[in-house]
Amino acid sequence: MISWPQQLFINGEWTGSQSGRTWSVTNPANGKLLTEVALADASDVDRAVQAARNAFDRGEWPRMDPLLRGRLLYKLAEKIRENLEDLAMTDTLNVGKPIRDTRGFDIPCAADLFESYAGLPDKIAGKCFGTLPDNMTLQIREPLGVIAAIVPWNFPLTNAAIKLAPLLACGNTVVLKPSEVSPLSALMLAKLAHEVGFPPGVINVIHGTGAEAGAALVGHRGVDKITFTGRHQTGAQMLEAAKTGMKGVMLELGGKTPSIVFPDAPLENVVNGVITGIFYNLGQVCVAGSRLLVHESQHDDMMERILAKVKNLRQGDPTDPNIQLGCLATPAHCETVRRCVAQAEQEGARCVLTGKRPTDASDCFYPPTVFDHVTPGMTVAREEVFGPVLSVMTYRDEAEAIRIANDSEFGLMANIWTTDGARALRVARQVKAGRIAINGGGVLRANVPVYGYKLSGIGAELGFEEAVHEYCASKAVLYSFSTEKSPWPE
């Protein structure tokens, strides 16, 4: 039996909320209560920010020997690995992800991120901008301050690590607000960080709703920067809130990833990539490949192959290691996906595949759904569904494929499938997206930054140089060697 923290983690201590209110955390796969956790309000947010502020302004963390700071990050990575089974089962129970995915990717990835950034602290360096005979100018990189980190529910621990690992490596302190849907692994992470020796106030974890705790956090004058992952509509609210104190903002928002398949691509590999891209985690992924662009000559063959494989995907109890598809995170989100599907049908898209919920399953189970004859103007081709819904479109030539791919307000990622290297790079240069995968290449790595074009975000998630840019302040020092200066205007 897993023992979950139920309180807020502020200044190195577990504490209840000032109001005494709690929040019920449930298992979406069966609707059963997992636990109750303290529910933060503005007063709790203020306590957490003040703790982070004090730890940054007066504490040892930003002034610590960088090697020691990196050592603590490495110890935290090892602690995550030691607790892999409990953390994996926690995220599976909390959001309905298959245990094969949380065990095989989510938790190991979180550990890898902390380990990778453990090597960064002593490598953060400034510059010297040349010298004149009587002076030199230096650029010094310093920790930025208190960071408000707000993450969604689709990859609970992984998203927390994506935020915390780089900002902590740079010497900042943090107030982390996980989604109210999935707070448990973030609270467990705070417990592990405390066990390995992170100083009080460096990591604070509060649990509350976005409307109450989230709004109070991003508007707090003690916060120096907001880093947020989530819906683009909420990102716009973050920009508005950042006016208070002129905070910096880093936003990783939604996507509408196109997968462009050219006639020379090996279809068996393409089909596997397409299915993984849209149905992994039931499409609850910001880079989910929700738009499939197929050359009209290949359409029938491609559809036959995709439908045959999707029909064999196994959906059911997320704790079963043989299951490939779990459930959506909340009944409310499942209803949102249903509305999107209904609207697609009303607008003329042809539903060629859907299914039924597993027997005795909760309302959060939604089957893989495939729409054919989708046009770029349809809502299902333009708005992020964040569910297991694939939209299939055809094109006549390369130019049209690029035009359709770019006909979106989002630009987080794109997939290109071709054996023609020149075409792959040519198309990659023209598609407006921050990350391009060619033939399914690439995995999430700490050293590879993630940018968003258009509504998909501002700033860079991950990366090493990029992390220093996002989470460090830059100070110019103008050093004069001269001992005498003539006063103006002489």
Secondary structure as the mmCIF struct_conf table of DSSP 4:
data_model
#
loop_
_struct_conf.conf_type_id
_struct_conf.id
_struct_conf.beg_label_comp_id
_struct_conf.beg_label_asym_id
_struct_conf.beg_label_seq_id
_struct_conf.end_label_comp_id
_struct_conf.end_label_asym_id
_struct_conf.end_label_seq_id
BEND BEND1 GLN A 7 GLN A 7
STRN STRN1 LEU A 8 ILE A 10
TURN_TY1_P TURN_TY1_P1 ASN A 11 GLY A 12
STRN STRN2 GLU A 13 THR A 15
TURN_TY1_P TURN_TY1_P2 GLN A 18 SER A 19
STRN STRN3 THR A 22 THR A 26
TURN_TY1_P TURN_TY1_P3 PRO A 28 ASN A 30
STRN STRN4 LEU A 33 ALA A 38
HELX_RH_AL_P HELX_RH_AL_P1 ALA A 42 ASP A 57
TURN_TY1_P TURN_TY1_P4 ARG A 58 ARG A 58
BEND BEND2 GLY A 59 GLU A 60
HELX_RH_3T_P HELX_RH_3T_P1 TRP A 61 ARG A 63
BEND BEND3 MET A 64 MET A 64
HELX_RH_AL_P HELX_RH_AL_P2 PRO A 66 GLU A 82
TURN_TY1_P TURN_TY1_P5 ASN A 83 ASN A 83
HELX_RH_AL_P HELX_RH_AL_P3 LEU A 84 VAL A 95
HELX_RH_AL_P HELX_RH_AL_P4 ILE A 99 ASP A 101
HELX_RH_PI_P HELX_RH_PI_P1 THR A 102 ASP A 106
HELX_RH_AL_P HELX_RH_AL_P5 ILE A 107 TYR A 117
TURN_TY1_P TURN_TY1_P6 ALA A 118 GLY A 119
BEND BEND4 LEU A 120 LEU A 120
HELX_RH_3T_P HELX_RH_3T_P2 PRO A 121 LYS A 123
STRN STRN5 LYS A 127 LEU A 132
TURN_TY1_P TURN_TY1_P7 PRO A 133 ASP A 134
STRN STRN6 ASN A 135 PRO A 143
STRN STRN7 VAL A 146 ILE A 150
BEND BEND5 TRP A 153 PHE A 155
HELX_RH_AL_P HELX_RH_AL_P6 PRO A 156 ALA A 169
TURN_TY1_P TURN_TY1_P8 CYS A 170 GLY A 171
STRN STRN8 THR A 173 LYS A 177
TURN_TY1_P TURN_TY1_P9 GLU A 180 VAL A 181
HELX_RH_AL_P HELX_RH_AL_P7 LEU A 184 VAL A 196
TURN_TY1_P TURN_TY1_P10 GLY A 197 GLY A 197
HELX_LH_PP_P HELX_LH_PP_P1 PHE A 198 PRO A 199
TURN_TY1_P TURN_TY1_P11 PRO A 200 GLY A 201
BEND BEND6 VAL A 202 VAL A 202
STRN STRN9 ILE A 203 VAL A 205
HELX_RH_PI_P HELX_RH_PI_P2 GLY A 210 GLY A 214
HELX_RH_AL_P HELX_RH_AL_P8 ALA A 215 VAL A 218
TURN_TY1_P TURN_TY1_P12 GLY A 219 GLY A 219
TURN_TY1_P TURN_TY1_P13 ARG A 221 GLY A 222
STRN STRN10 LYS A 225 THR A 229
BEND BEND7 GLY A 230 GLY A 230
HELX_RH_AL_P HELX_RH_AL_P9 HIS A 232 ALA A 241
TURN_TY1_P TURN_TY1_P14 ALA A 242 MET A 246
STRN STRN11 GLY A 248 GLU A 252
STRN STRN12 PRO A 258 VAL A 261
TURN_TY1_P TURN_TY1_P15 PRO A 263 ASP A 264
BEND BEND8 ALA A 265 ALA A 265
HELX_RH_AL_P HELX_RH_AL_P10 LEU A 267 PHE A 279
HELX_RH_3T_P HELX_RH_3T_P3 TYR A 280 GLY A 283
BEND BEND9 VAL A 285 VAL A 285
TURN_TY1_P TURN_TY1_P16 CYS A 286 VAL A 287
STRN STRN13 ARG A 291 HIS A 295
TURN_TY1_P TURN_TY1_P17 GLU A 296 GLN A 298
HELX_RH_AL_P HELX_RH_AL_P11 HIS A 299 VAL A 310
TURN_TY1_P TURN_TY1_P18 LYS A 311 ASN A 312
STRN STRN14 GLN A 315 GLN A 315
BEND BEND10 GLY A 316 GLY A 316
TURN_TY1_P TURN_TY1_P19 PRO A 318 THR A 319
TURN_TY1_P TURN_TY1_P20 PRO A 321 ASN A 322
BEND BEND11 GLN A 324 GLN A 324
STRN STRN15 LEU A 325 LEU A 325
BEND BEND12 ALA A 329 ALA A 329
HELX_RH_AL_P HELX_RH_AL_P12 PRO A 331 GLN A 346
TURN_TY1_P TURN_TY1_P21 GLU A 347 GLY A 348
STRN STRN16 ARG A 350 LEU A 353
HELX_LH_PP_P HELX_LH_PP_P2 ARG A 357 PRO A 358
TURN_TY1_P TURN_TY1_P22 THR A 359 ASP A 360
TURN_TY1_P TURN_TY1_P23 ASP A 363 CYS A 364
STRN STRN17 THR A 369 ASP A 372
BEND BEND13 HIS A 373 HIS A 373
TURN_TY1_P TURN_TY1_P24 PRO A 376 GLY A 377
BEND BEND14 MET A 378 MET A 378
HELX_RH_AL_P HELX_RH_AL_P13 THR A 379 ARG A 382
BEND BEND15 GLU A 383 GLU A 383
BEND BEND16 GLY A 387 PRO A 388
STRN STRN18 VAL A 389 TYR A 395
BEND BEND17 ARG A 396 ASP A 397
HELX_RH_AL_P HELX_RH_AL_P14 GLU A 398 ASN A 406
BEND BEND18 SER A 408 GLU A 409
STRN STRN19 PHE A 410 GLY A 411
BEND BEND19 LEU A 412 LEU A 412
STRN STRN20 MET A 413 TRP A 417
BEND BEND20 THR A 419 THR A 419
HELX_RH_AL_P HELX_RH_AL_P15 GLY A 421 GLN A 430
BEND BEND21 VAL A 431 VAL A 431
BEND BEND22 GLY A 434 GLY A 434
STRN STRN21 ARG A 435 ILE A 438
TURN_TY1_P TURN_TY1_P25 ASN A 439 GLY A 440
TURN_TY1_P TURN_TY1_P26 ALA A 446 ASN A 447
BEND BEND23 VAL A 448 VAL A 448
STRN STRN22 VAL A 450 TYR A 451
STRN STRN23 TYR A 453 LYS A 454
TURN_TY1_P TURN_TY1_P27 LEU A 455 SER A 456
STRN STRN24 GLY A 457 ILE A 458
BEND BEND24 GLY A 459 GLY A 459
STRN STRN25 ALA A 460 GLU A 461
BEND BEND25 LEU A 462 LEU A 462
BEND BEND26 PHE A 464 PHE A 464
HELX_RH_AL_P HELX_RH_AL_P16 GLU A 465 TYR A 471
STRN STRN26 CYS A 472 SER A 480
BEND BEND27 THR A 483 THR A 483
HELX_LH_PP_P HELX_LH_PP_P3 SER A 486 PRO A 487
TURN_TY1_P TURN_TY1_P28 TRP A 488 PRO A 489
#
